[in-house]
Amino acid sequence: MYVVANLIDHPAQASIAVGTNTNGTISYRLQLAPEDVKRVVGKNGFTISAIRSLMNVAARKHDVKISLRVDGVNEEDISDKPHASETDAMPSEDHRA
C-alpha cells in the first residue's frame, strides 16, 4: 500500500490484514491512527475512492475481486496490536471496493 504509506503521519500505528471471505473476495483491512484515517479517507471520501479504484483496476487485471476497509486504532489497542506480518487471514463480510 505504497499510496497509503505516503499519506499517513503515524506509520508505527498502521497495520494491514489480508484475508479471503466466503465468496473469494480478497479483503484488505487497514488500521490507522485516527488522524491518518481522516487523511486517507479524504474530503467527501474522494481519496479512499481513488485508492479503491486503483486497487480494483489491478485486481481486474489478475481476475480477482477485492475489498478495502479502513479503521481507526484506539490508543489502548496500540501496545497489543500484532504487526502486519503476524496477522493471520481475516475473514470479513465487508463488500466495499
Contacts in CASP RR format, 6 or more apart in sequence:
PFRMAT RR
TARGET T0000
AUTHOR 0000-0000-0000
METHOD contacts of the structure
MODEL  1
MYVVANLIDHPAQASIAVGTNTNGTISYRLQLAPEDVKRVVGKNGFTISA
IRSLMNVAARKHDVKISLRVDGVNEEDISDKPHASETDAMPSEDHRA
1 16 0 8 1.000
1 28 0 8 1.000
1 30 0 8 1.000
3 51 0 8 1.000
3 54 0 8 1.000
4 14 0 8 1.000
4 30 0 8 1.000
4 32 0 8 1.000
4 40 0 8 1.000
4 51 0 8 1.000
5 11 0 8 1.000
5 14 0 8 1.000
7 36 0 8 1.000
7 39 0 8 1.000
7 40 0 8 1.000
7 47 0 8 1.000
8 14 0 8 1.000
8 32 0 8 1.000
8 33 0 8 1.000
8 36 0 8 1.000
8 39 0 8 1.000
8 40 0 8 1.000
9 33 0 8 1.000
9 35 0 8 1.000
9 36 0 8 1.000
9 39 0 8 1.000
10 32 0 8 1.000
10 33 0 8 1.000
10 35 0 8 1.000
10 36 0 8 1.000
13 31 0 8 1.000
13 32 0 8 1.000
13 33 0 8 1.000
13 36 0 8 1.000
13 73 0 8 1.000
13 78 0 8 1.000
13 81 0 8 1.000
14 30 0 8 1.000
14 31 0 8 1.000
14 32 0 8 1.000
14 33 0 8 1.000
14 36 0 8 1.000
15 30 0 8 1.000
15 31 0 8 1.000
15 73 0 8 1.000
15 81 0 8 1.000
15 82 0 8 1.000
15 83 0 8 1.000
15 84 0 8 1.000
15 87 0 8 1.000
16 28 0 8 1.000
16 29 0 8 1.000
16 30 0 8 1.000
16 31 0 8 1.000
16 84 0 8 1.000
16 87 0 8 1.000
17 28 0 8 1.000
17 29 0 8 1.000
17 31 0 8 1.000
17 84 0 8 1.000
17 87 0 8 1.000
17 90 0 8 1.000
18 26 0 8 1.000
18 27 0 8 1.000
18 28 0 8 1.000
18 29 0 8 1.000
18 87 0 8 1.000
18 89 0 8 1.000
18 90 0 8 1.000
19 26 0 8 1.000
19 27 0 8 1.000
19 28 0 8 1.000
19 89 0 8 1.000
19 90 0 8 1.000
19 91 0 8 1.000
19 92 0 8 1.000
20 26 0 8 1.000
20 27 0 8 1.000
20 89 0 8 1.000
20 91 0 8 1.000
21 27 0 8 1.000
21 67 0 8 1.000
21 91 0 8 1.000
21 92 0 8 1.000
21 93 0 8 1.000
21 94 0 8 1.000
22 91 0 8 1.000
23 65 0 8 1.000
24 65 0 8 1.000
25 64 0 8 1.000
25 65 0 8 1.000
25 66 0 8 1.000
25 67 0 8 1.000
25 95 0 8 1.000
26 59 0 8 1.000
26 64 0 8 1.000
26 65 0 8 1.000
26 66 0 8 1.000
26 67 0 8 1.000
27 66 0 8 1.000
27 67 0 8 1.000
27 69 0 8 1.000
27 90 0 8 1.000
27 91 0 8 1.000
27 92 0 8 1.000
27 94 0 8 1.000
28 55 0 8 1.000
28 66 0 8 1.000
28 67 0 8 1.000
28 68 0 8 1.000
28 69 0 8 1.000
29 68 0 8 1.000
29 69 0 8 1.000
29 70 0 8 1.000
29 71 0 8 1.000
29 90 0 8 1.000
29 92 0 8 1.000
29 94 0 8 1.000
30 40 0 8 1.000
30 68 0 8 1.000
30 69 0 8 1.000
30 70 0 8 1.000
30 71 0 8 1.000
31 71 0 8 1.000
31 72 0 8 1.000
31 73 0 8 1.000
31 77 0 8 1.000
31 81 0 8 1.000
32 40 0 8 1.000
32 70 0 8 1.000
32 71 0 8 1.000
32 72 0 8 1.000
32 73 0 8 1.000
33 72 0 8 1.000
33 73 0 8 1.000
34 72 0 8 1.000
34 73 0 8 1.000
36 72 0 8 1.000
37 70 0 8 1.000
37 71 0 8 1.000
37 72 0 8 1.000
39 47 0 8 1.000
40 47 0 8 1.000
40 48 0 8 1.000
40 51 0 8 1.000
40 70 0 8 1.000
41 47 0 8 1.000
41 48 0 8 1.000
41 70 0 8 1.000
42 48 0 8 1.000
48 68 0 8 1.000
48 70 0 8 1.000
51 68 0 8 1.000
52 68 0 8 1.000
52 96 0 8 1.000
52 97 0 8 1.000
55 66 0 8 1.000
55 68 0 8 1.000
55 97 0 8 1.000
56 66 0 8 1.000
56 97 0 8 1.000
59 65 0 8 1.000
59 66 0 8 1.000
65 97 0 8 1.000
66 97 0 8 1.000
67 92 0 8 1.000
67 94 0 8 1.000
67 95 0 8 1.000
67 96 0 8 1.000
67 97 0 8 1.000
68 96 0 8 1.000
68 97 0 8 1.000
69 92 0 8 1.000
69 94 0 8 1.000
69 96 0 8 1.000
73 81 0 8 1.000
END
